[in-house]
Amino acid sequence: ACGHAEFDPNKLCRGCGADSLEWQVGSGRGTVYSYTEVTRPQTPAFTSPYVVVIVELDEGYHMVSNIIGCAPADVRIDMPVAVVFHEIEEGVVLPYFAPAHSGMNG
């Protein structure tokens, strides 16, 4: 009712309390809000180093994910990024983020 974008899914709008929420497709674009480089993975299944990011999406909410497509040293606060989806195992697809380049479709 108020136009507030919600993420993660919720029964009530955190902006106005309305219960008339609808699924909408996001732009998939945003900027790096915060990040950390992981050099010691939690399990051997992960290859390090990798960068965990908090992305502020254009719609106003935040997502935690990994950034791919650039060296860990190249990640910066306010860096433009776009979502890319990867199947990590059959039937399991996760959103990652990569540096956004002009002309990139996210």
Summary of the structure (lengths in Angstrom):
residues: 106
radius of gyration: 15.5
end to end distance: 26.9
largest distance: 45.9
contacts: 241
relative contact order: 0.20
helix: 3%
strand: 40%
